Amino acid sequence: MTENRASFISKQVSSGEYYYLNLTPGRDAEETVVCGGREQCAPEYRIERNGFRFHCIEFVSSGRGALTLHGKIYPLRPGAIYCYGPRTPHIIETDPEQPMLKHFVDFTGHALVALLKRTEFQKGDLFFVSRPFRIRSIFENLITTGNTESRNRDALCALLLRQLILCADDSAMEPEAAFSPAWQTYLRCRQHIERHYLKTENIGGVASECFVDRAYLARLFKRFAEETPLQLLTRLKMGRAADLLVNRDLLIKQVGEAVGYPDPYHFSRVFKRVYGIPPETFSKTARRGG
């Protein structure tokens, strides 16, 4: 966990990863990402403020809690996203039995505020997103980019923040839909795949372990995702394979076996279908830096 946190970042967390770009932006800034990160709330997590120094977007990745915004109380669940600013009283608290994991980004600048006002965020209410895994991915990209030294780091983070705002607006849905049985089943099945993809051989096994019909699982993904269950499973396996090819001194056969493909020829065909090149070429290219 990062120890040198800004004074306004809560210490009521059990773990966290943060990045800091500009903690003292000018008043006339056009668009400035101040800081952000990911934090696992401690069971006693509770924040109550009359306002905040910057604008902030927060996203709940897992766990439960409650948000009080503009005097209205909202339940916090995975997929919830909300924004507050310098004059927004708010209370954020976690369920001690299911502490939240949440991502956040703090920012300022008239161009970013103008963008917010053209999206779902302008209503000032909490809403849910139908593509929570894409939103989480953008937050994770912000953390990686924010912690990578480069001359374009600030500009890249500003672009990612714009992408975050627009993607959240595109996938906004009403809280009622987010609490529907279909949505909850989709989340449960997707999380199962993400947690157990290395041990999962096929989608039939996923359906069985999640107690749903395989055809229904396919319909859930068609409704809520941009890929089929099989495409998700394959992407996760090949992503792990790519990581092993770059960072471990393993044979192609060993990499294939590690991600559930005992037949090296089948593994190579699937890897090439995902990345466009065979695993041997991928490994050589990555190791020599392109």
Secondary structure, 3 states (H helix, E strand, C coil): CCCCCCCCCCCCEEEEEEEECCCCCCCCCCCEEEEEEEEEECCCCEEEECCCCCEEEEEEEECCEEEEECCEEEEECCCEEEEECCCCCEEEEEECCECCEEEEEEEECHHHHHHHCCCHHHHCCCEEECCHHHHHHHHHHHHHHHCCCCCCHHHHHHHHHHHHHHHHHHCEECHHHHCCHHHHHHHHHHHHHHHHCCCCCCHHHHHHHCCCCHHHHHHHHHHHCCCCHHHHHHHHHHHHHHHHHHHCCCCHHHHHHHCCCCCHHHHHHHHHHHHCCCHHHHHHHHHCCC
